[in-house]
Amino acid sequence: MTGDLTRLAWHIGNRHMPCQIEADRLLIQRDHVMRDMLQKLGATLREVSEPFTPEGGAYGHGRTHAHAH
């Protein structure tokens, strides 16, 4: 995924989507809605099959997506 990574990361986080943040790319799980949104924001996407270790939560809840609202 190329483009403005900071801006793309904000949009991913705003939707509470787990994201692995690297220096030159962001990794997310496959999701057709996110794919469409990111493409509309100008991202270049490609599918990969590799280990996924998303960033942990701000409050130390580990690397999970489950949380209460």
Distance bins in CASP14 RR format, pairs under 12 A and 6 or more apart:
PFRMAT RR
TARGET T0000
AUTHOR 0000-0000-0000
RMODE 2
METHOD distances of the structure
MODEL  1
1 7 0 0 0 0 0 1 0 0 0 0 0
1 8 1 0 0 1 0 0 0 0 0 0 0
1 9 0 0 0 0 1 0 0 0 0 0 0
1 11 0 0 0 0 0 1 0 0 0 0 0
1 12 0 0 0 0 1 0 0 0 0 0 0
1 19 0 0 0 0 0 1 0 0 0 0 0
1 20 0 0 0 0 0 1 0 0 0 0 0
1 21 0 0 0 0 0 1 0 0 0 0 0
1 22 0 0 0 0 0 1 0 0 0 0 0
1 24 0 0 0 0 1 0 0 0 0 0 0
1 25 1 0 1 0 0 0 0 0 0 0 0
1 26 1 0 1 0 0 0 0 0 0 0 0
1 27 0 0 0 0 1 0 0 0 0 0 0
1 28 0 0 0 0 1 0 0 0 0 0 0
1 34 0 0 0 0 0 1 0 0 0 0 0
1 35 0 0 0 0 0 1 0 0 0 0 0
1 38 1 0 0 1 0 0 0 0 0 0 0
1 39 0 0 0 0 1 0 0 0 0 0 0
1 41 0 0 0 0 1 0 0 0 0 0 0
1 42 0 0 0 0 1 0 0 0 0 0 0
1 43 1 0 1 0 0 0 0 0 0 0 0
1 44 1 0 1 0 0 0 0 0 0 0 0
1 45 1 0 1 0 0 0 0 0 0 0 0
1 46 1 0 0 1 0 0 0 0 0 0 0
1 47 0 0 0 0 0 1 0 0 0 0 0
1 48 0 0 0 0 0 1 0 0 0 0 0
2 8 0 0 0 0 1 0 0 0 0 0 0
2 24 0 0 0 0 1 0 0 0 0 0 0
2 25 1 0 0 1 0 0 0 0 0 0 0
2 26 0 0 0 0 0 1 0 0 0 0 0
2 38 0 0 0 0 0 1 0 0 0 0 0
2 39 0 0 0 0 0 1 0 0 0 0 0
2 41 0 0 0 0 0 1 0 0 0 0 0
2 42 0 0 0 0 1 0 0 0 0 0 0
2 43 1 0 0 1 0 0 0 0 0 0 0
2 44 1 0 1 0 0 0 0 0 0 0 0
2 45 0 0 0 0 1 0 0 0 0 0 0
2 46 0 0 0 0 1 0 0 0 0 0 0
3 9 0 0 0 0 0 1 0 0 0 0 0
3 11 0 0 0 0 0 1 0 0 0 0 0
3 24 0 0 0 0 0 1 0 0 0 0 0
3 25 0 0 0 0 0 1 0 0 0 0 0
3 26 0 0 0 0 1 0 0 0 0 0 0
3 38 0 0 0 0 1 0 0 0 0 0 0
3 39 0 0 0 0 0 1 0 0 0 0 0
3 41 0 0 0 0 1 0 0 0 0 0 0
3 42 1 0 0 1 0 0 0 0 0 0 0
3 43 1 0 0 1 0 0 0 0 0 0 0
3 44 1 0 0 1 0 0 0 0 0 0 0
3 45 0 0 0 0 0 1 0 0 0 0 0
4 10 0 0 0 0 1 0 0 0 0 0 0
4 11 0 0 0 0 0 1 0 0 0 0 0
4 26 0 0 0 0 0 1 0 0 0 0 0
4 38 0 0 0 0 0 1 0 0 0 0 0
4 41 0 0 0 0 1 0 0 0 0 0 0
4 42 0 0 0 0 1 0 0 0 0 0 0
4 43 0 0 0 0 1 0 0 0 0 0 0
4 44 0 0 0 0 0 1 0 0 0 0 0
5 11 0 0 0 0 0 1 0 0 0 0 0
5 12 0 0 0 0 1 0 0 0 0 0 0
5 19 0 0 0 0 0 1 0 0 0 0 0
5 21 0 0 0 0 1 0 0 0 0 0 0
5 22 0 0 0 0 1 0 0 0 0 0 0
5 23 0 0 0 0 1 0 0 0 0 0 0
5 24 1 0 0 1 0 0 0 0 0 0 0
5 25 1 0 0 1 0 0 0 0 0 0 0
5 26 1 0 0 1 0 0 0 0 0 0 0
5 27 0 0 0 0 0 1 0 0 0 0 0
5 38 0 0 0 0 0 1 0 0 0 0 0
5 41 0 0 0 0 0 1 0 0 0 0 0
5 42 0 0 0 0 0 1 0 0 0 0 0
5 43 0 0 0 0 1 0 0 0 0 0 0
5 44 0 0 0 0 0 1 0 0 0 0 0
6 12 0 0 0 0 0 1 0 0 0 0 0
6 13 0 0 0 0 0 1 0 0 0 0 0
6 21 0 0 0 0 0 1 0 0 0 0 0
6 26 0 0 0 0 1 0 0 0 0 0 0
6 41 0 0 0 0 0 1 0 0 0 0 0
7 13 0 0 0 0 0 1 0 0 0 0 0
7 14 0 0 0 0 0 1 0 0 0 0 0
7 26 0 0 0 0 0 1 0 0 0 0 0
7 38 0 0 0 0 0 1 0 0 0 0 0
7 41 1 0 0 1 0 0 0 0 0 0 0
7 42 0 0 0 0 1 0 0 0 0 0 0
7 43 0 0 0 0 1 0 0 0 0 0 0
8 14 0 0 0 0 0 1 0 0 0 0 0
8 15 0 0 0 0 0 1 0 0 0 0 0
8 17 0 0 0 0 0 1 0 0 0 0 0
8 19 0 0 0 0 1 0 0 0 0 0 0
8 21 0 0 0 0 0 1 0 0 0 0 0
8 25 0 0 0 0 1 0 0 0 0 0 0
8 26 1 0 0 1 0 0 0 0 0 0 0
8 27 0 0 0 0 0 1 0 0 0 0 0
8 28 0 0 0 0 1 0 0 0 0 0 0
8 34 0 0 0 0 0 1 0 0 0 0 0
8 37 0 0 0 0 1 0 0 0 0 0 0
8 38 1 0 0 1 0 0 0 0 0 0 0
8 39 0 0 0 0 0 1 0 0 0 0 0
8 40 0 0 0 0 0 1 0 0 0 0 0
8 41 1 0 0 1 0 0 0 0 0 0 0
8 42 0 0 0 0 1 0 0 0 0 0 0
8 43 1 0 1 0 0 0 0 0 0 0 0
8 44 0 0 0 0 0 1 0 0 0 0 0
8 45 0 0 0 0 0 1 0 0 0 0 0
9 15 0 0 0 0 0 1 0 0 0 0 0
9 17 0 0 0 0 0 1 0 0 0 0 0
9 18 0 0 0 0 0 1 0 0 0 0 0
9 19 1 0 0 1 0 0 0 0 0 0 0
9 20 0 0 0 0 0 1 0 0 0 0 0
9 21 1 0 0 1 0 0 0 0 0 0 0
9 22 0 0 0 0 0 1 0 0 0 0 0
9 25 0 0 0 0 0 1 0 0 0 0 0
9 26 1 0 1 0 0 0 0 0 0 0 0
9 27 0 0 0 0 0 1 0 0 0 0 0
9 28 0 0 0 0 1 0 0 0 0 0 0
9 38 0 0 0 0 0 1 0 0 0 0 0
9 41 0 0 0 0 0 1 0 0 0 0 0
9 43 0 0 0 0 0 1 0 0 0 0 0
9 54 0 0 0 0 0 1 0 0 0 0 0
9 55 0 0 0 0 1 0 0 0 0 0 0
10 17 0 0 0 0 0 1 0 0 0 0 0
10 19 0 0 0 0 0 1 0 0 0 0 0
10 21 0 0 0 0 0 1 0 0 0 0 0
10 26 0 0 0 0 0 1 0 0 0 0 0
10 38 0 0 0 0 0 1 0 0 0 0 0
10 41 0 0 0 0 0 1 0 0 0 0 0
11 17 0 0 0 0 1 0 0 0 0 0 0
11 19 0 0 0 0 0 1 0 0 0 0 0
11 26 0 0 0 0 0 1 0 0 0 0 0
11 28 0 0 0 0 0 1 0 0 0 0 0
11 33 0 0 0 0 0 1 0 0 0 0 0
11 34 0 0 0 0 1 0 0 0 0 0 0
11 36 0 0 0 0 0 1 0 0 0 0 0
11 37 1 0 0 1 0 0 0 0 0 0 0
11 38 1 0 0 1 0 0 0 0 0 0 0
11 39 0 0 0 0 0 1 0 0 0 0 0
11 40 0 0 0 0 1 0 0 0 0 0 0
11 41 1 0 0 1 0 0 0 0 0 0 0
11 42 0 0 0 0 0 1 0 0 0 0 0
11 43 0 0 0 0 1 0 0 0 0 0 0
12 18 0 0 0 0 1 0 0 0 0 0 0
12 19 1 0 1 0 0 0 0 0 0 0 0
12 20 0 0 0 0 0 1 0 0 0 0 0
12 21 0 0 0 0 1 0 0 0 0 0 0
12 26 1 0 0 1 0 0 0 0 0 0 0
12 27 0 0 0 0 0 1 0 0 0 0 0
12 28 1 0 0 1 0 0 0 0 0 0 0
12 29 0 0 0 0 0 1 0 0 0 0 0
12 31 0 0 0 0 0 1 0 0 0 0 0
12 33 0 0 0 0 0 1 0 0 0 0 0
12 34 1 0 0 1 0 0 0 0 0 0 0
12 35 0 0 0 0 0 1 0 0 0 0 0
12 37 0 0 0 0 1 0 0 0 0 0 0
12 38 1 0 0 1 0 0 0 0 0 0 0
12 41 0 0 0 0 1 0 0 0 0 0 0
12 43 0 0 0 0 1 0 0 0 0 0 0
12 54 0 0 0 0 1 0 0 0 0 0 0
12 55 0 0 0 0 0 1 0 0 0 0 0
12 65 0 0 0 0 0 1 0 0 0 0 0
13 19 1 0 0 1 0 0 0 0 0 0 0
13 21 0 0 0 0 0 1 0 0 0 0 0
13 26 0 0 0 0 1 0 0 0 0 0 0
13 28 0 0 0 0 1 0 0 0 0 0 0
13 34 0 0 0 0 0 1 0 0 0 0 0
13 37 0 0 0 0 0 1 0 0 0 0 0
13 38 0 0 0 0 0 1 0 0 0 0 0
13 54 0 0 0 0 0 1 0 0 0 0 0
13 55 0 0 0 0 1 0 0 0 0 0 0
13 56 0 0 0 0 0 1 0 0 0 0 0
13 57 0 0 0 0 0 1 0 0 0 0 0
13 58 0 0 0 0 0 1 0 0 0 0 0
13 65 0 0 0 0 0 1 0 0 0 0 0
14 34 0 0 0 0 0 1 0 0 0 0 0
14 37 0 0 0 0 0 1 0 0 0 0 0
14 41 0 0 0 0 0 1 0 0 0 0 0
15 28 0 0 0 0 1 0 0 0 0 0 0
15 31 0 0 0 0 1 0 0 0 0 0 0
15 33 0 0 0 0 1 0 0 0 0 0 0
15 34 1 0 0 1 0 0 0 0 0 0 0
15 37 1 0 0 1 0 0 0 0 0 0 0
15 38 0 0 0 0 0 1 0 0 0 0 0
15 41 0 0 0 0 0 1 0 0 0 0 0
15 65 0 0 0 0 0 1 0 0 0 0 0
16 28 0 0 0 0 0 1 0 0 0 0 0
16 31 0 0 0 0 0 1 0 0 0 0 0
16 34 0 0 0 0 0 1 0 0 0 0 0
16 54 0 0 0 0 0 1 0 0 0 0 0
16 57 0 0 0 0 0 1 0 0 0 0 0
16 58 0 0 0 0 0 1 0 0 0 0 0
16 64 0 0 0 0 0 1 0 0 0 0 0
16 65 1 0 0 1 0 0 0 0 0 0 0
16 66 0 0 0 0 0 1 0 0 0 0 0
16 67 1 0 0 1 0 0 0 0 0 0 0
16 68 0 0 0 0 0 1 0 0 0 0 0
16 69 0 0 0 0 1 0 0 0 0 0 0
17 26 0 0 0 0 1 0 0 0 0 0 0
17 27 0 0 0 0 0 1 0 0 0 0 0
17 28 1 0 1 0 0 0 0 0 0 0 0
17 29 1 0 0 1 0 0 0 0 0 0 0
17 30 0 0 0 0 0 1 0 0 0 0 0
17 31 1 0 0 1 0 0 0 0 0 0 0
17 33 0 0 0 0 1 0 0 0 0 0 0
17 34 1 0 1 0 0 0 0 0 0 0 0
17 35 0 0 0 0 0 1 0 0 0 0 0
17 37 0 0 0 0 1 0 0 0 0 0 0
17 38 0 0 0 0 0 1 0 0 0 0 0
17 52 0 0 0 0 0 1 0 0 0 0 0
17 54 0 0 0 0 1 0 0 0 0 0 0
17 55 0 0 0 0 0 1 0 0 0 0 0
17 65 1 0 0 1 0 0 0 0 0 0 0
18 26 0 0 0 0 0 1 0 0 0 0 0
18 27 0 0 0 0 1 0 0 0 0 0 0
18 28 1 0 0 1 0 0 0 0 0 0 0
18 29 1 0 0 1 0 0 0 0 0 0 0
18 30 0 0 0 0 0 1 0 0 0 0 0
18 31 0 0 0 0 0 1 0 0 0 0 0
18 34 0 0 0 0 0 1 0 0 0 0 0
18 52 1 0 0 1 0 0 0 0 0 0 0
18 53 0 0 0 0 1 0 0 0 0 0 0
18 54 1 1 0 0 0 0 0 0 0 0 0
18 55 1 0 0 1 0 0 0 0 0 0 0
18 56 0 0 0 0 1 0 0 0 0 0 0
18 57 0 0 0 0 1 0 0 0 0 0 0
18 61 0 0 0 0 0 1 0 0 0 0 0
18 62 0 0 0 0 0 1 0 0 0 0 0
18 63 1 0 0 1 0 0 0 0 0 0 0
18 64 1 0 0 1 0 0 0 0 0 0 0
18 65 1 0 1 0 0 0 0 0 0 0 0
18 66 0 0 0 0 0 1 0 0 0 0 0
18 67 0 0 0 0 0 1 0 0 0 0 0
19 25 0 0 0 0 0 1 0 0 0 0 0
19 26 1 0 1 0 0 0 0 0 0 0 0
19 27 1 0 0 1 0 0 0 0 0 0 0
19 28 1 0 1 0 0 0 0 0 0 0 0
19 29 0 0 0 0 1 0 0 0 0 0 0
19 31 0 0 0 0 0 1 0 0 0 0 0
19 34 0 0 0 0 1 0 0 0 0 0 0
19 38 0 0 0 0 0 1 0 0 0 0 0
19 52 0 0 0 0 1 0 0 0 0 0 0
19 53 0 0 0 0 0 1 0 0 0 0 0
19 54 1 0 1 0 0 0 0 0 0 0 0
19 55 1 0 0 1 0 0 0 0 0 0 0
19 56 0 0 0 0 1 0 0 0 0 0 0
19 57 0 0 0 0 0 1 0 0 0 0 0
19 63 0 0 0 0 0 1 0 0 0 0 0
19 65 0 0 0 0 0 1 0 0 0 0 0
20 26 1 0 0 1 0 0 0 0 0 0 0
20 27 1 1 0 0 0 0 0 0 0 0 0
20 28 1 0 0 1 0 0 0 0 0 0 0
20 29 0 0 0 0 1 0 0 0 0 0 0
20 48 0 0 0 0 0 1 0 0 0 0 0
20 50 0 0 0 0 1 0 0 0 0 0 0
20 51 0 0 0 0 1 0 0 0 0 0 0
20 52 1 0 1 0 0 0 0 0 0 0 0
20 53 1 0 1 0 0 0 0 0 0 0 0
20 54 1 0 1 0 0 0 0 0 0 0 0
20 55 1 0 0 1 0 0 0 0 0 0 0
20 56 0 0 0 0 1 0 0 0 0 0 0
20 63 0 0 0 0 1 0 0 0 0 0 0
21 27 0 0 0 0 1 0 0 0 0 0 0
21 28 0 0 0 0 0 1 0 0 0 0 0
21 52 0 0 0 0 0 1 0 0 0 0 0
21 53 0 0 0 0 0 1 0 0 0 0 0
21 54 0 0 0 0 1 0 0 0 0 0 0
21 55 1 0 1 0 0 0 0 0 0 0 0
21 56 0 0 0 0 1 0 0 0 0 0 0
21 57 0 0 0 0 0 1 0 0 0 0 0
21 63 0 0 0 0 0 1 0 0 0 0 0
22 28 0 0 0 0 0 1 0 0 0 0 0
22 48 0 0 0 0 0 1 0 0 0 0 0
22 50 0 0 0 0 0 1 0 0 0 0 0
22 52 0 0 0 0 0 1 0 0 0 0 0
22 53 0 0 0 0 0 1 0 0 0 0 0
22 54 0 0 0 0 0 1 0 0 0 0 0
22 55 0 0 0 0 0 1 0 0 0 0 0
24 44 0 0 0 0 0 1 0 0 0 0 0
25 43 0 0 0 0 0 1 0 0 0 0 0
25 44 0 0 0 0 1 0 0 0 0 0 0
25 45 0 0 0 0 0 1 0 0 0 0 0
25 46 0 0 0 0 1 0 0 0 0 0 0
25 48 0 0 0 0 1 0 0 0 0 0 0
25 50 0 0 0 0 0 1 0 0 0 0 0
26 34 0 0 0 0 0 1 0 0 0 0 0
26 38 0 0 0 0 1 0 0 0 0 0 0
26 41 0 0 0 0 0 1 0 0 0 0 0
26 43 0 0 0 0 1 0 0 0 0 0 0
26 44 0 0 0 0 0 1 0 0 0 0 0
26 45 0 0 0 0 0 1 0 0 0 0 0
26 46 0 0 0 0 0 1 0 0 0 0 0
26 48 0 0 0 0 0 1 0 0 0 0 0
26 52 0 0 0 0 0 1 0 0 0 0 0
26 54 0 0 0 0 1 0 0 0 0 0 0
26 55 0 0 0 0 1 0 0 0 0 0 0
27 34 0 0 0 0 0 1 0 0 0 0 0
27 38 0 0 0 0 0 1 0 0 0 0 0
27 45 0 0 0 0 0 1 0 0 0 0 0
27 46 0 0 0 0 0 1 0 0 0 0 0
27 47 0 0 0 0 0 1 0 0 0 0 0
27 48 1 0 0 1 0 0 0 0 0 0 0
27 49 0 0 0 0 0 1 0 0 0 0 0
27 50 1 0 0 1 0 0 0 0 0 0 0
27 51 0 0 0 0 1 0 0 0 0 0 0
27 52 1 0 0 1 0 0 0 0 0 0 0
27 53 0 0 0 0 1 0 0 0 0 0 0
27 54 1 0 0 1 0 0 0 0 0 0 0
27 55 0 0 0 0 0 1 0 0 0 0 0
28 34 1 0 0 1 0 0 0 0 0 0 0
28 35 0 0 0 0 1 0 0 0 0 0 0
28 37 0 0 0 0 0 1 0 0 0 0 0
28 38 0 0 0 0 1 0 0 0 0 0 0
28 43 0 0 0 0 0 1 0 0 0 0 0
28 45 0 0 0 0 1 0 0 0 0 0 0
28 46 0 0 0 0 0 1 0 0 0 0 0
28 47 0 0 0 0 0 1 0 0 0 0 0
28 48 0 0 0 0 0 1 0 0 0 0 0
28 52 0 0 0 0 1 0 0 0 0 0 0
28 54 0 0 0 0 1 0 0 0 0 0 0
28 55 0 0 0 0 0 1 0 0 0 0 0
28 65 0 0 0 0 0 1 0 0 0 0 0
29 35 0 0 0 0 0 1 0 0 0 0 0
29 47 0 0 0 0 0 1 0 0 0 0 0
29 48 0 0 0 0 0 1 0 0 0 0 0
29 49 0 0 0 0 0 1 0 0 0 0 0
29 50 0 0 0 0 0 1 0 0 0 0 0
29 52 1 0 0 1 0 0 0 0 0 0 0
29 53 0 0 0 0 0 1 0 0 0 0 0
29 54 0 0 0 0 1 0 0 0 0 0 0
29 65 0 0 0 0 1 0 0 0 0 0 0
30 38 0 0 0 0 0 1 0 0 0 0 0
30 45 0 0 0 0 0 1 0 0 0 0 0
30 46 0 0 0 0 0 1 0 0 0 0 0
30 47 1 0 0 1 0 0 0 0 0 0 0
30 48 0 0 0 0 1 0 0 0 0 0 0
30 49 0 0 0 0 0 1 0 0 0 0 0
30 52 0 0 0 0 0 1 0 0 0 0 0
31 37 0 0 0 0 1 0 0 0 0 0 0
31 38 0 0 0 0 1 0 0 0 0 0 0
31 45 0 0 0 0 0 1 0 0 0 0 0
31 47 0 0 0 0 0 1 0 0 0 0 0
31 65 0 0 0 0 0 1 0 0 0 0 0
32 38 0 0 0 0 0 1 0 0 0 0 0
32 39 0 0 0 0 0 1 0 0 0 0 0
32 45 0 0 0 0 0 1 0 0 0 0 0
32 47 0 0 0 0 0 1 0 0 0 0 0
33 39 0 0 0 0 0 1 0 0 0 0 0
33 40 0 0 0 0 0 1 0 0 0 0 0
34 40 0 0 0 0 0 1 0 0 0 0 0
34 41 0 0 0 0 0 1 0 0 0 0 0
34 43 0 0 0 0 1 0 0 0 0 0 0
34 45 0 0 0 0 1 0 0 0 0 0 0
35 41 0 0 0 0 0 1 0 0 0 0 0
35 42 0 0 0 0 0 1 0 0 0 0 0
35 43 0 0 0 0 1 0 0 0 0 0 0
35 44 0 0 0 0 0 1 0 0 0 0 0
35 45 1 0 0 1 0 0 0 0 0 0 0
35 46 0 0 0 0 0 1 0 0 0 0 0
35 47 0 0 0 0 1 0 0 0 0 0 0
36 42 0 0 0 0 0 1 0 0 0 0 0
36 43 0 0 0 0 0 1 0 0 0 0 0
36 45 0 0 0 0 0 1 0 0 0 0 0
37 43 0 0 0 0 1 0 0 0 0 0 0
37 45 0 0 0 0 0 1 0 0 0 0 0
38 44 0 0 0 0 1 0 0 0 0 0 0
38 45 1 0 0 1 0 0 0 0 0 0 0
38 46 0 0 0 0 0 1 0 0 0 0 0
39 45 1 0 0 1 0 0 0 0 0 0 0
39 46 0 0 0 0 0 1 0 0 0 0 0
51 63 0 0 0 0 0 1 0 0 0 0 0
52 63 0 0 0 0 1 0 0 0 0 0 0
52 65 0 0 0 0 0 1 0 0 0 0 0
53 62 0 0 0 0 0 1 0 0 0 0 0
53 63 1 0 0 1 0 0 0 0 0 0 0
53 64 0 0 0 0 0 1 0 0 0 0 0
54 61 0 0 0 0 0 1 0 0 0 0 0
54 62 0 0 0 0 1 0 0 0 0 0 0
54 63 1 0 1 0 0 0 0 0 0 0 0
54 64 0 0 0 0 1 0 0 0 0 0 0
54 65 1 0 0 1 0 0 0 0 0 0 0
55 61 0 0 0 0 0 1 0 0 0 0 0
55 62 0 0 0 0 1 0 0 0 0 0 0
55 63 1 0 0 1 0 0 0 0 0 0 0
55 64 0 0 0 0 0 1 0 0 0 0 0
55 65 0 0 0 0 0 1 0 0 0 0 0
56 62 1 0 1 0 0 0 0 0 0 0 0
56 63 1 0 1 0 0 0 0 0 0 0 0
56 64 1 0 0 1 0 0 0 0 0 0 0
56 65 0 0 0 0 0 1 0 0 0 0 0
56 67 0 0 0 0 0 1 0 0 0 0 0
57 63 1 0 0 1 0 0 0 0 0 0 0
57 64 0 0 0 0 1 0 0 0 0 0 0
57 65 0 0 0 0 1 0 0 0 0 0 0
57 66 0 0 0 0 0 1 0 0 0 0 0
57 67 0 0 0 0 1 0 0 0 0 0 0
58 67 0 0 0 0 0 1 0 0 0 0 0
59 67 0 0 0 0 1 0 0 0 0 0 0
60 67 0 0 0 0 0 1 0 0 0 0 0
61 67 1 0 0 1 0 0 0 0 0 0 0
61 68 0 0 0 0 0 1 0 0 0 0 0
END
